[in-house]
Amino acid sequence: MPRETAQEQGRVGARTAQRWLEATTFVELPWNSYKNEAQCEVECLDDSVKVFDLAGYFLHDDRTPVAVEVKNVTTDAHLRDKYHEFLAVAYSSTARRSVKSRVDDKRQFMWVSWHPFGPISRWTQLESVEEIECALKEYEHLLNGHRIDPAILRLVSDRIWVLTFNPKQERLSLDAEELAKVLTALPRKRTTL
């Protein structure tokens, strides 16, 4: 697939995932990597900077941050590898904040793909400590010599979301006008309106 086509497919995927997730009324994603790259960045233990497709926060009192990786694809080609990189980045960036700044922002990490990936028999284990450890073996450089911390592994495991999007789900979501009306009535958003 030509790079321009893939990038446009990524842009469309990010916009679609943003609309879909915001229509849940539980999350707000004001930043995307195409317009606000710096807001979508996380720093890893090896001092590298990784960019997620979307960034924002949950709409409750503590405004927990969320980083969203979107894969608008029609096959599962390489999705498992990309997912493992996502897991390794989630761990490494969480560990960096714990090790270097000693501040835990409680960031959640969402993976949204248009296609499931295998092996399907492990689907229920994709958020597990074991899956994150496996990913860290593949992307060991993101540890920068640090040992894997079991407490951080458990923390990250609890903060991973794996979502599979089907375009028909948009038909079940609130549209922008409906969402605006609903959000004014919900206490989740009141403090930002």
MODELLER restraints for C-alpha pairs under 7 A, 6 or more apart:
rsr = mdl.restraints
at = mdl.atoms
rsr.add(forms.Gaussian(group=physical.xy_distance, feature=features.Distance(at['CA:9:A'], at['CA:72:A']), mean=6.54, stdev=0.5))
rsr.add(forms.Gaussian(group=physical.xy_distance, feature=features.Distance(at['CA:10:A'], at['CA:71:A']), mean=7.00, stdev=0.5))
rsr.add(forms.Gaussian(group=physical.xy_distance, feature=features.Distance(at['CA:10:A'], at['CA:72:A']), mean=6.07, stdev=0.5))
rsr.add(forms.Gaussian(group=physical.xy_distance, feature=features.Distance(at['CA:13:A'], at['CA:70:A']), mean=6.54, stdev=0.5))
rsr.add(forms.Gaussian(group=physical.xy_distance, feature=features.Distance(at['CA:13:A'], at['CA:71:A']), mean=6.93, stdev=0.5))
rsr.add(forms.Gaussian(group=physical.xy_distance, feature=features.Distance(at['CA:13:A'], at['CA:72:A']), mean=5.01, stdev=0.5))
rsr.add(forms.Gaussian(group=physical.xy_distance, feature=features.Distance(at['CA:14:A'], at['CA:53:A']), mean=6.35, stdev=0.5))
rsr.add(forms.Gaussian(group=physical.xy_distance, feature=features.Distance(at['CA:14:A'], at['CA:54:A']), mean=6.91, stdev=0.5))
rsr.add(forms.Gaussian(group=physical.xy_distance, feature=features.Distance(at['CA:14:A'], at['CA:70:A']), mean=6.07, stdev=0.5))
rsr.add(forms.Gaussian(group=physical.xy_distance, feature=features.Distance(at['CA:18:A'], at['CA:29:A']), mean=6.31, stdev=0.5))
rsr.add(forms.Gaussian(group=physical.xy_distance, feature=features.Distance(at['CA:20:A'], at['CA:170:A']), mean=6.41, stdev=0.5))
rsr.add(forms.Gaussian(group=physical.xy_distance, feature=features.Distance(at['CA:20:A'], at['CA:173:A']), mean=6.55, stdev=0.5))
rsr.add(forms.Gaussian(group=physical.xy_distance, feature=features.Distance(at['CA:21:A'], at['CA:27:A']), mean=6.45, stdev=0.5))
rsr.add(forms.Gaussian(group=physical.xy_distance, feature=features.Distance(at['CA:22:A'], at['CA:28:A']), mean=5.49, stdev=0.5))
rsr.add(forms.Gaussian(group=physical.xy_distance, feature=features.Distance(at['CA:22:A'], at['CA:29:A']), mean=6.96, stdev=0.5))
rsr.add(forms.Gaussian(group=physical.xy_distance, feature=features.Distance(at['CA:23:A'], at['CA:173:A']), mean=5.84, stdev=0.5))
rsr.add(forms.Gaussian(group=physical.xy_distance, feature=features.Distance(at['CA:23:A'], at['CA:174:A']), mean=5.46, stdev=0.5))
rsr.add(forms.Gaussian(group=physical.xy_distance, feature=features.Distance(at['CA:23:A'], at['CA:179:A']), mean=6.32, stdev=0.5))
rsr.add(forms.Gaussian(group=physical.xy_distance, feature=features.Distance(at['CA:25:A'], at['CA:183:A']), mean=6.87, stdev=0.5))
rsr.add(forms.Gaussian(group=physical.xy_distance, feature=features.Distance(at['CA:26:A'], at['CA:58:A']), mean=5.74, stdev=0.5))
rsr.add(forms.Gaussian(group=physical.xy_distance, feature=features.Distance(at['CA:26:A'], at['CA:59:A']), mean=5.25, stdev=0.5))
rsr.add(forms.Gaussian(group=physical.xy_distance, feature=features.Distance(at['CA:27:A'], at['CA:57:A']), mean=5.82, stdev=0.5))
rsr.add(forms.Gaussian(group=physical.xy_distance, feature=features.Distance(at['CA:27:A'], at['CA:58:A']), mean=4.27, stdev=0.5))
rsr.add(forms.Gaussian(group=physical.xy_distance, feature=features.Distance(at['CA:27:A'], at['CA:59:A']), mean=5.31, stdev=0.5))
rsr.add(forms.Gaussian(group=physical.xy_distance, feature=features.Distance(at['CA:28:A'], at['CA:56:A']), mean=5.58, stdev=0.5))
rsr.add(forms.Gaussian(group=physical.xy_distance, feature=features.Distance(at['CA:28:A'], at['CA:57:A']), mean=5.58, stdev=0.5))
rsr.add(forms.Gaussian(group=physical.xy_distance, feature=features.Distance(at['CA:28:A'], at['CA:58:A']), mean=6.23, stdev=0.5))
rsr.add(forms.Gaussian(group=physical.xy_distance, feature=features.Distance(at['CA:28:A'], at['CA:59:A']), mean=6.66, stdev=0.5))
rsr.add(forms.Gaussian(group=physical.xy_distance, feature=features.Distance(at['CA:29:A'], at['CA:54:A']), mean=6.40, stdev=0.5))
rsr.add(forms.Gaussian(group=physical.xy_distance, feature=features.Distance(at['CA:29:A'], at['CA:55:A']), mean=5.44, stdev=0.5))
rsr.add(forms.Gaussian(group=physical.xy_distance, feature=features.Distance(at['CA:29:A'], at['CA:56:A']), mean=4.12, stdev=0.5))
rsr.add(forms.Gaussian(group=physical.xy_distance, feature=features.Distance(at['CA:29:A'], at['CA:57:A']), mean=6.53, stdev=0.5))
rsr.add(forms.Gaussian(group=physical.xy_distance, feature=features.Distance(at['CA:30:A'], at['CA:55:A']), mean=6.83, stdev=0.5))
rsr.add(forms.Gaussian(group=physical.xy_distance, feature=features.Distance(at['CA:30:A'], at['CA:56:A']), mean=5.83, stdev=0.5))
rsr.add(forms.Gaussian(group=physical.xy_distance, feature=features.Distance(at['CA:31:A'], at['CA:39:A']), mean=6.38, stdev=0.5))
rsr.add(forms.Gaussian(group=physical.xy_distance, feature=features.Distance(at['CA:31:A'], at['CA:40:A']), mean=6.78, stdev=0.5))
rsr.add(forms.Gaussian(group=physical.xy_distance, feature=features.Distance(at['CA:31:A'], at['CA:54:A']), mean=5.67, stdev=0.5))
rsr.add(forms.Gaussian(group=physical.xy_distance, feature=features.Distance(at['CA:31:A'], at['CA:55:A']), mean=5.24, stdev=0.5))
rsr.add(forms.Gaussian(group=physical.xy_distance, feature=features.Distance(at['CA:31:A'], at['CA:56:A']), mean=6.41, stdev=0.5))
rsr.add(forms.Gaussian(group=physical.xy_distance, feature=features.Distance(at['CA:32:A'], at['CA:40:A']), mean=6.59, stdev=0.5))
rsr.add(forms.Gaussian(group=physical.xy_distance, feature=features.Distance(at['CA:32:A'], at['CA:53:A']), mean=5.52, stdev=0.5))
rsr.add(forms.Gaussian(group=physical.xy_distance, feature=features.Distance(at['CA:32:A'], at['CA:54:A']), mean=4.38, stdev=0.5))
rsr.add(forms.Gaussian(group=physical.xy_distance, feature=features.Distance(at['CA:32:A'], at['CA:55:A']), mean=6.36, stdev=0.5))
rsr.add(forms.Gaussian(group=physical.xy_distance, feature=features.Distance(at['CA:33:A'], at['CA:40:A']), mean=5.81, stdev=0.5))
rsr.add(forms.Gaussian(group=physical.xy_distance, feature=features.Distance(at['CA:33:A'], at['CA:51:A']), mean=6.86, stdev=0.5))
rsr.add(forms.Gaussian(group=physical.xy_distance, feature=features.Distance(at['CA:33:A'], at['CA:52:A']), mean=6.59, stdev=0.5))
rsr.add(forms.Gaussian(group=physical.xy_distance, feature=features.Distance(at['CA:33:A'], at['CA:53:A']), mean=5.02, stdev=0.5))
rsr.add(forms.Gaussian(group=physical.xy_distance, feature=features.Distance(at['CA:33:A'], at['CA:54:A']), mean=6.21, stdev=0.5))
rsr.add(forms.Gaussian(group=physical.xy_distance, feature=features.Distance(at['CA:37:A'], at['CA:51:A']), mean=6.87, stdev=0.5))
rsr.add(forms.Gaussian(group=physical.xy_distance, feature=features.Distance(at['CA:39:A'], at['CA:55:A']), mean=6.79, stdev=0.5))
rsr.add(forms.Gaussian(group=physical.xy_distance, feature=features.Distance(at['CA:40:A'], at['CA:51:A']), mean=5.41, stdev=0.5))
rsr.add(forms.Gaussian(group=physical.xy_distance, feature=features.Distance(at['CA:40:A'], at['CA:52:A']), mean=5.28, stdev=0.5))
rsr.add(forms.Gaussian(group=physical.xy_distance, feature=features.Distance(at['CA:40:A'], at['CA:53:A']), mean=6.75, stdev=0.5))
rsr.add(forms.Gaussian(group=physical.xy_distance, feature=features.Distance(at['CA:40:A'], at['CA:54:A']), mean=6.11, stdev=0.5))
rsr.add(forms.Gaussian(group=physical.xy_distance, feature=features.Distance(at['CA:40:A'], at['CA:55:A']), mean=5.28, stdev=0.5))
rsr.add(forms.Gaussian(group=physical.xy_distance, feature=features.Distance(at['CA:41:A'], at['CA:49:A']), mean=6.29, stdev=0.5))
rsr.add(forms.Gaussian(group=physical.xy_distance, feature=features.Distance(at['CA:41:A'], at['CA:50:A']), mean=5.54, stdev=0.5))
rsr.add(forms.Gaussian(group=physical.xy_distance, feature=features.Distance(at['CA:41:A'], at['CA:51:A']), mean=4.40, stdev=0.5))
rsr.add(forms.Gaussian(group=physical.xy_distance, feature=features.Distance(at['CA:41:A'], at['CA:52:A']), mean=6.35, stdev=0.5))
rsr.add(forms.Gaussian(group=physical.xy_distance, feature=features.Distance(at['CA:42:A'], at['CA:49:A']), mean=5.65, stdev=0.5))
rsr.add(forms.Gaussian(group=physical.xy_distance, feature=features.Distance(at['CA:42:A'], at['CA:50:A']), mean=5.43, stdev=0.5))
rsr.add(forms.Gaussian(group=physical.xy_distance, feature=features.Distance(at['CA:42:A'], at['CA:51:A']), mean=6.45, stdev=0.5))
rsr.add(forms.Gaussian(group=physical.xy_distance, feature=features.Distance(at['CA:42:A'], at['CA:93:A']), mean=6.09, stdev=0.5))
rsr.add(forms.Gaussian(group=physical.xy_distance, feature=features.Distance(at['CA:43:A'], at['CA:49:A']), mean=4.56, stdev=0.5))
rsr.add(forms.Gaussian(group=physical.xy_distance, feature=features.Distance(at['CA:43:A'], at['CA:50:A']), mean=6.41, stdev=0.5))
rsr.add(forms.Gaussian(group=physical.xy_distance, feature=features.Distance(at['CA:43:A'], at['CA:93:A']), mean=5.45, stdev=0.5))
rsr.add(forms.Gaussian(group=physical.xy_distance, feature=features.Distance(at['CA:44:A'], at['CA:89:A']), mean=6.69, stdev=0.5))
rsr.add(forms.Gaussian(group=physical.xy_distance, feature=features.Distance(at['CA:44:A'], at['CA:92:A']), mean=4.97, stdev=0.5))
rsr.add(forms.Gaussian(group=physical.xy_distance, feature=features.Distance(at['CA:44:A'], at['CA:93:A']), mean=4.32, stdev=0.5))
rsr.add(forms.Gaussian(group=physical.xy_distance, feature=features.Distance(at['CA:44:A'], at['CA:96:A']), mean=5.81, stdev=0.5))
rsr.add(forms.Gaussian(group=physical.xy_distance, feature=features.Distance(at['CA:44:A'], at['CA:142:A']), mean=6.41, stdev=0.5))
rsr.add(forms.Gaussian(group=physical.xy_distance, feature=features.Distance(at['CA:45:A'], at['CA:92:A']), mean=5.52, stdev=0.5))
rsr.add(forms.Gaussian(group=physical.xy_distance, feature=features.Distance(at['CA:45:A'], at['CA:93:A']), mean=6.49, stdev=0.5))
rsr.add(forms.Gaussian(group=physical.xy_distance, feature=features.Distance(at['CA:45:A'], at['CA:95:A']), mean=6.98, stdev=0.5))
rsr.add(forms.Gaussian(group=physical.xy_distance, feature=features.Distance(at['CA:45:A'], at['CA:96:A']), mean=4.97, stdev=0.5))
rsr.add(forms.Gaussian(group=physical.xy_distance, feature=features.Distance(at['CA:45:A'], at['CA:142:A']), mean=5.95, stdev=0.5))
rsr.add(forms.Gaussian(group=physical.xy_distance, feature=features.Distance(at['CA:45:A'], at['CA:143:A']), mean=5.62, stdev=0.5))
rsr.add(forms.Gaussian(group=physical.xy_distance, feature=features.Distance(at['CA:45:A'], at['CA:144:A']), mean=5.80, stdev=0.5))
rsr.add(forms.Gaussian(group=physical.xy_distance, feature=features.Distance(at['CA:46:A'], at['CA:141:A']), mean=6.89, stdev=0.5))
rsr.add(forms.Gaussian(group=physical.xy_distance, feature=features.Distance(at['CA:46:A'], at['CA:142:A']), mean=5.36, stdev=0.5))
rsr.add(forms.Gaussian(group=physical.xy_distance, feature=features.Distance(at['CA:46:A'], at['CA:143:A']), mean=6.31, stdev=0.5))
rsr.add(forms.Gaussian(group=physical.xy_distance, feature=features.Distance(at['CA:46:A'], at['CA:144:A']), mean=4.73, stdev=0.5))
rsr.add(forms.Gaussian(group=physical.xy_distance, feature=features.Distance(at['CA:52:A'], at['CA:67:A']), mean=6.15, stdev=0.5))
rsr.add(forms.Gaussian(group=physical.xy_distance, feature=features.Distance(at['CA:52:A'], at['CA:68:A']), mean=5.87, stdev=0.5))
rsr.add(forms.Gaussian(group=physical.xy_distance, feature=features.Distance(at['CA:52:A'], at['CA:69:A']), mean=5.30, stdev=0.5))
rsr.add(forms.Gaussian(group=physical.xy_distance, feature=features.Distance(at['CA:53:A'], at['CA:68:A']), mean=5.89, stdev=0.5))
rsr.add(forms.Gaussian(group=physical.xy_distance, feature=features.Distance(at['CA:53:A'], at['CA:69:A']), mean=5.22, stdev=0.5))
rsr.add(forms.Gaussian(group=physical.xy_distance, feature=features.Distance(at['CA:53:A'], at['CA:70:A']), mean=6.16, stdev=0.5))
rsr.add(forms.Gaussian(group=physical.xy_distance, feature=features.Distance(at['CA:54:A'], at['CA:67:A']), mean=5.94, stdev=0.5))
rsr.add(forms.Gaussian(group=physical.xy_distance, feature=features.Distance(at['CA:54:A'], at['CA:68:A']), mean=4.94, stdev=0.5))
rsr.add(forms.Gaussian(group=physical.xy_distance, feature=features.Distance(at['CA:54:A'], at['CA:69:A']), mean=6.74, stdev=0.5))
rsr.add(forms.Gaussian(group=physical.xy_distance, feature=features.Distance(at['CA:55:A'], at['CA:66:A']), mean=5.75, stdev=0.5))
rsr.add(forms.Gaussian(group=physical.xy_distance, feature=features.Distance(at['CA:55:A'], at['CA:67:A']), mean=4.59, stdev=0.5))
rsr.add(forms.Gaussian(group=physical.xy_distance, feature=features.Distance(at['CA:55:A'], at['CA:68:A']), mean=6.08, stdev=0.5))
rsr.add(forms.Gaussian(group=physical.xy_distance, feature=features.Distance(at['CA:56:A'], at['CA:65:A']), mean=5.69, stdev=0.5))
rsr.add(forms.Gaussian(group=physical.xy_distance, feature=features.Distance(at['CA:56:A'], at['CA:66:A']), mean=5.37, stdev=0.5))
rsr.add(forms.Gaussian(group=physical.xy_distance, feature=features.Distance(at['CA:56:A'], at['CA:67:A']), mean=6.70, stdev=0.5))
rsr.add(forms.Gaussian(group=physical.xy_distance, feature=features.Distance(at['CA:57:A'], at['CA:63:A']), mean=5.36, stdev=0.5))
rsr.add(forms.Gaussian(group=physical.xy_distance, feature=features.Distance(at['CA:57:A'], at['CA:64:A']), mean=5.23, stdev=0.5))
rsr.add(forms.Gaussian(group=physical.xy_distance, feature=features.Distance(at['CA:57:A'], at['CA:65:A']), mean=4.09, stdev=0.5))
rsr.add(forms.Gaussian(group=physical.xy_distance, feature=features.Distance(at['CA:57:A'], at['CA:66:A']), mean=5.11, stdev=0.5))
rsr.add(forms.Gaussian(group=physical.xy_distance, feature=features.Distance(at['CA:58:A'], at['CA:64:A']), mean=5.34, stdev=0.5))
rsr.add(forms.Gaussian(group=physical.xy_distance, feature=features.Distance(at['CA:58:A'], at['CA:65:A']), mean=6.47, stdev=0.5))
rsr.add(forms.Gaussian(group=physical.xy_distance, feature=features.Distance(at['CA:59:A'], at['CA:188:A']), mean=5.18, stdev=0.5))
rsr.add(forms.Gaussian(group=physical.xy_distance, feature=features.Distance(at['CA:59:A'], at['CA:189:A']), mean=6.07, stdev=0.5))
rsr.add(forms.Gaussian(group=physical.xy_distance, feature=features.Distance(at['CA:60:A'], at['CA:188:A']), mean=5.17, stdev=0.5))
rsr.add(forms.Gaussian(group=physical.xy_distance, feature=features.Distance(at['CA:64:A'], at['CA:106:A']), mean=6.27, stdev=0.5))
rsr.add(forms.Gaussian(group=physical.xy_distance, feature=features.Distance(at['CA:64:A'], at['CA:107:A']), mean=6.17, stdev=0.5))
rsr.add(forms.Gaussian(group=physical.xy_distance, feature=features.Distance(at['CA:65:A'], at['CA:106:A']), mean=6.90, stdev=0.5))
rsr.add(forms.Gaussian(group=physical.xy_distance, feature=features.Distance(at['CA:65:A'], at['CA:107:A']), mean=4.72, stdev=0.5))
rsr.add(forms.Gaussian(group=physical.xy_distance, feature=features.Distance(at['CA:65:A'], at['CA:108:A']), mean=6.26, stdev=0.5))
rsr.add(forms.Gaussian(group=physical.xy_distance, feature=features.Distance(at['CA:66:A'], at['CA:107:A']), mean=5.30, stdev=0.5))
rsr.add(forms.Gaussian(group=physical.xy_distance, feature=features.Distance(at['CA:66:A'], at['CA:108:A']), mean=4.56, stdev=0.5))
rsr.add(forms.Gaussian(group=physical.xy_distance, feature=features.Distance(at['CA:66:A'], at['CA:109:A']), mean=5.68, stdev=0.5))
rsr.add(forms.Gaussian(group=physical.xy_distance, feature=features.Distance(at['CA:67:A'], at['CA:108:A']), mean=6.36, stdev=0.5))
rsr.add(forms.Gaussian(group=physical.xy_distance, feature=features.Distance(at['CA:67:A'], at['CA:109:A']), mean=5.00, stdev=0.5))
rsr.add(forms.Gaussian(group=physical.xy_distance, feature=features.Distance(at['CA:67:A'], at['CA:110:A']), mean=6.20, stdev=0.5))
rsr.add(forms.Gaussian(group=physical.xy_distance, feature=features.Distance(at['CA:68:A'], at['CA:109:A']), mean=5.91, stdev=0.5))
rsr.add(forms.Gaussian(group=physical.xy_distance, feature=features.Distance(at['CA:68:A'], at['CA:110:A']), mean=4.60, stdev=0.5))
rsr.add(forms.Gaussian(group=physical.xy_distance, feature=features.Distance(at['CA:68:A'], at['CA:111:A']), mean=5.90, stdev=0.5))
rsr.add(forms.Gaussian(group=physical.xy_distance, feature=features.Distance(at['CA:69:A'], at['CA:110:A']), mean=6.20, stdev=0.5))
rsr.add(forms.Gaussian(group=physical.xy_distance, feature=features.Distance(at['CA:69:A'], at['CA:111:A']), mean=4.97, stdev=0.5))
rsr.add(forms.Gaussian(group=physical.xy_distance, feature=features.Distance(at['CA:69:A'], at['CA:112:A']), mean=6.18, stdev=0.5))
rsr.add(forms.Gaussian(group=physical.xy_distance, feature=features.Distance(at['CA:70:A'], at['CA:111:A']), mean=6.14, stdev=0.5))
rsr.add(forms.Gaussian(group=physical.xy_distance, feature=features.Distance(at['CA:70:A'], at['CA:112:A']), mean=4.83, stdev=0.5))
rsr.add(forms.Gaussian(group=physical.xy_distance, feature=features.Distance(at['CA:70:A'], at['CA:113:A']), mean=5.79, stdev=0.5))
rsr.add(forms.Gaussian(group=physical.xy_distance, feature=features.Distance(at['CA:71:A'], at['CA:112:A']), mean=6.20, stdev=0.5))
rsr.add(forms.Gaussian(group=physical.xy_distance, feature=features.Distance(at['CA:71:A'], at['CA:113:A']), mean=4.50, stdev=0.5))
rsr.add(forms.Gaussian(group=physical.xy_distance, feature=features.Distance(at['CA:71:A'], at['CA:114:A']), mean=6.41, stdev=0.5))
rsr.add(forms.Gaussian(group=physical.xy_distance, feature=features.Distance(at['CA:72:A'], at['CA:113:A']), mean=5.84, stdev=0.5))
rsr.add(forms.Gaussian(group=physical.xy_distance, feature=features.Distance(at['CA:72:A'], at['CA:114:A']), mean=5.27, stdev=0.5))
rsr.add(forms.Gaussian(group=physical.xy_distance, feature=features.Distance(at['CA:73:A'], at['CA:114:A']), mean=5.64, stdev=0.5))
rsr.add(forms.Gaussian(group=physical.xy_distance, feature=features.Distance(at['CA:73:A'], at['CA:115:A']), mean=6.35, stdev=0.5))
rsr.add(forms.Gaussian(group=physical.xy_distance, feature=features.Distance(at['CA:74:A'], at['CA:114:A']), mean=6.65, stdev=0.5))
rsr.add(forms.Gaussian(group=physical.xy_distance, feature=features.Distance(at['CA:74:A'], at['CA:115:A']), mean=6.07, stdev=0.5))
rsr.add(forms.Gaussian(group=physical.xy_distance, feature=features.Distance(at['CA:75:A'], at['CA:115:A']), mean=6.08, stdev=0.5))
rsr.add(forms.Gaussian(group=physical.xy_distance, feature=features.Distance(at['CA:76:A'], at['CA:115:A']), mean=6.05, stdev=0.5))
rsr.add(forms.Gaussian(group=physical.xy_distance, feature=features.Distance(at['CA:76:A'], at['CA:116:A']), mean=6.49, stdev=0.5))
rsr.add(forms.Gaussian(group=physical.xy_distance, feature=features.Distance(at['CA:76:A'], at['CA:117:A']), mean=5.15, stdev=0.5))
rsr.add(forms.Gaussian(group=physical.xy_distance, feature=features.Distance(at['CA:79:A'], at['CA:117:A']), mean=6.19, stdev=0.5))
rsr.add(forms.Gaussian(group=physical.xy_distance, feature=features.Distance(at['CA:80:A'], at['CA:117:A']), mean=6.24, stdev=0.5))
rsr.add(forms.Gaussian(group=physical.xy_distance, feature=features.Distance(at['CA:80:A'], at['CA:118:A']), mean=6.95, stdev=0.5))
rsr.add(forms.Gaussian(group=physical.xy_distance, feature=features.Distance(at['CA:84:A'], at['CA:135:A']), mean=4.65, stdev=0.5))
rsr.add(forms.Gaussian(group=physical.xy_distance, feature=features.Distance(at['CA:85:A'], at['CA:135:A']), mean=6.57, stdev=0.5))
rsr.add(forms.Gaussian(group=physical.xy_distance, feature=features.Distance(at['CA:85:A'], at['CA:139:A']), mean=6.67, stdev=0.5))
rsr.add(forms.Gaussian(group=physical.xy_distance, feature=features.Distance(at['CA:87:A'], at['CA:132:A']), mean=5.76, stdev=0.5))
rsr.add(forms.Gaussian(group=physical.xy_distance, feature=features.Distance(at['CA:87:A'], at['CA:135:A']), mean=6.32, stdev=0.5))
rsr.add(forms.Gaussian(group=physical.xy_distance, feature=features.Distance(at['CA:88:A'], at['CA:132:A']), mean=6.59, stdev=0.5))
rsr.add(forms.Gaussian(group=physical.xy_distance, feature=features.Distance(at['CA:88:A'], at['CA:135:A']), mean=5.60, stdev=0.5))
rsr.add(forms.Gaussian(group=physical.xy_distance, feature=features.Distance(at['CA:88:A'], at['CA:136:A']), mean=5.23, stdev=0.5))
rsr.add(forms.Gaussian(group=physical.xy_distance, feature=features.Distance(at['CA:88:A'], at['CA:139:A']), mean=6.33, stdev=0.5))
rsr.add(forms.Gaussian(group=physical.xy_distance, feature=features.Distance(at['CA:88:A'], at['CA:142:A']), mean=6.98, stdev=0.5))
rsr.add(forms.Gaussian(group=physical.xy_distance, feature=features.Distance(at['CA:90:A'], at['CA:109:A']), mean=6.72, stdev=0.5))
rsr.add(forms.Gaussian(group=physical.xy_distance, feature=features.Distance(at['CA:90:A'], at['CA:156:A']), mean=6.92, stdev=0.5))
rsr.add(forms.Gaussian(group=physical.xy_distance, feature=features.Distance(at['CA:91:A'], at['CA:153:A']), mean=6.89, stdev=0.5))
rsr.add(forms.Gaussian(group=physical.xy_distance, feature=features.Distance(at['CA:91:A'], at['CA:156:A']), mean=6.04, stdev=0.5))
rsr.add(forms.Gaussian(group=physical.xy_distance, feature=features.Distance(at['CA:92:A'], at['CA:142:A']), mean=6.01, stdev=0.5))
rsr.add(forms.Gaussian(group=physical.xy_distance, feature=features.Distance(at['CA:92:A'], at['CA:143:A']), mean=6.15, stdev=0.5))
rsr.add(forms.Gaussian(group=physical.xy_distance, feature=features.Distance(at['CA:95:A'], at['CA:152:A']), mean=6.61, stdev=0.5))
rsr.add(forms.Gaussian(group=physical.xy_distance, feature=features.Distance(at['CA:97:A'], at['CA:103:A']), mean=5.72, stdev=0.5))
rsr.add(forms.Gaussian(group=physical.xy_distance, feature=features.Distance(at['CA:97:A'], at['CA:104:A']), mean=6.10, stdev=0.5))
rsr.add(forms.Gaussian(group=physical.xy_distance, feature=features.Distance(at['CA:98:A'], at['CA:104:A']), mean=5.99, stdev=0.5))
rsr.add(forms.Gaussian(group=physical.xy_distance, feature=features.Distance(at['CA:108:A'], at['CA:159:A']), mean=4.73, stdev=0.5))
rsr.add(forms.Gaussian(group=physical.xy_distance, feature=features.Distance(at['CA:108:A'], at['CA:160:A']), mean=6.26, stdev=0.5))
rsr.add(forms.Gaussian(group=physical.xy_distance, feature=features.Distance(at['CA:109:A'], at['CA:159:A']), mean=6.02, stdev=0.5))
rsr.add(forms.Gaussian(group=physical.xy_distance, feature=features.Distance(at['CA:109:A'], at['CA:160:A']), mean=4.99, stdev=0.5))
rsr.add(forms.Gaussian(group=physical.xy_distance, feature=features.Distance(at['CA:109:A'], at['CA:161:A']), mean=6.13, stdev=0.5))
rsr.add(forms.Gaussian(group=physical.xy_distance, feature=features.Distance(at['CA:110:A'], at['CA:160:A']), mean=5.95, stdev=0.5))
rsr.add(forms.Gaussian(group=physical.xy_distance, feature=features.Distance(at['CA:110:A'], at['CA:161:A']), mean=4.56, stdev=0.5))
rsr.add(forms.Gaussian(group=physical.xy_distance, feature=features.Distance(at['CA:110:A'], at['CA:162:A']), mean=6.06, stdev=0.5))
rsr.add(forms.Gaussian(group=physical.xy_distance, feature=features.Distance(at['CA:111:A'], at['CA:161:A']), mean=6.05, stdev=0.5))
rsr.add(forms.Gaussian(group=physical.xy_distance, feature=features.Distance(at['CA:111:A'], at['CA:162:A']), mean=4.96, stdev=0.5))
rsr.add(forms.Gaussian(group=physical.xy_distance, feature=features.Distance(at['CA:111:A'], at['CA:163:A']), mean=5.99, stdev=0.5))
rsr.add(forms.Gaussian(group=physical.xy_distance, feature=features.Distance(at['CA:112:A'], at['CA:162:A']), mean=6.33, stdev=0.5))
rsr.add(forms.Gaussian(group=physical.xy_distance, feature=features.Distance(at['CA:112:A'], at['CA:163:A']), mean=4.80, stdev=0.5))
rsr.add(forms.Gaussian(group=physical.xy_distance, feature=features.Distance(at['CA:112:A'], at['CA:164:A']), mean=5.59, stdev=0.5))
rsr.add(forms.Gaussian(group=physical.xy_distance, feature=features.Distance(at['CA:112:A'], at['CA:165:A']), mean=6.60, stdev=0.5))
rsr.add(forms.Gaussian(group=physical.xy_distance, feature=features.Distance(at['CA:113:A'], at['CA:163:A']), mean=6.58, stdev=0.5))
rsr.add(forms.Gaussian(group=physical.xy_distance, feature=features.Distance(at['CA:113:A'], at['CA:164:A']), mean=5.02, stdev=0.5))
rsr.add(forms.Gaussian(group=physical.xy_distance, feature=features.Distance(at['CA:113:A'], at['CA:165:A']), mean=5.97, stdev=0.5))
rsr.add(forms.Gaussian(group=physical.xy_distance, feature=features.Distance(at['CA:114:A'], at['CA:164:A']), mean=5.57, stdev=0.5))
rsr.add(forms.Gaussian(group=physical.xy_distance, feature=features.Distance(at['CA:114:A'], at['CA:165:A']), mean=4.82, stdev=0.5))
rsr.add(forms.Gaussian(group=physical.xy_distance, feature=features.Distance(at['CA:114:A'], at['CA:166:A']), mean=6.08, stdev=0.5))
rsr.add(forms.Gaussian(group=physical.xy_distance, feature=features.Distance(at['CA:115:A'], at['CA:164:A']), mean=6.36, stdev=0.5))
rsr.add(forms.Gaussian(group=physical.xy_distance, feature=features.Distance(at['CA:116:A'], at['CA:164:A']), mean=6.35, stdev=0.5))
rsr.add(forms.Gaussian(group=physical.xy_distance, feature=features.Distance(at['CA:125:A'], at['CA:131:A']), mean=6.93, stdev=0.5))
rsr.add(forms.Gaussian(group=physical.xy_distance, feature=features.Distance(at['CA:127:A'], at['CA:157:A']), mean=5.37, stdev=0.5))
rsr.add(forms.Gaussian(group=physical.xy_distance, feature=features.Distance(at['CA:127:A'], at['CA:160:A']), mean=5.80, stdev=0.5))
rsr.add(forms.Gaussian(group=physical.xy_distance, feature=features.Distance(at['CA:128:A'], at['CA:157:A']), mean=5.53, stdev=0.5))
rsr.add(forms.Gaussian(group=physical.xy_distance, feature=features.Distance(at['CA:129:A'], at['CA:153:A']), mean=5.78, stdev=0.5))
rsr.add(forms.Gaussian(group=physical.xy_distance, feature=features.Distance(at['CA:129:A'], at['CA:154:A']), mean=6.09, stdev=0.5))
rsr.add(forms.Gaussian(group=physical.xy_distance, feature=features.Distance(at['CA:129:A'], at['CA:157:A']), mean=5.68, stdev=0.5))
rsr.add(forms.Gaussian(group=physical.xy_distance, feature=features.Distance(at['CA:183:A'], at['CA:189:A']), mean=6.03, stdev=0.5))
rsr.add(forms.Gaussian(group=physical.xy_distance, feature=features.Distance(at['CA:184:A'], at['CA:190:A']), mean=6.53, stdev=0.5))
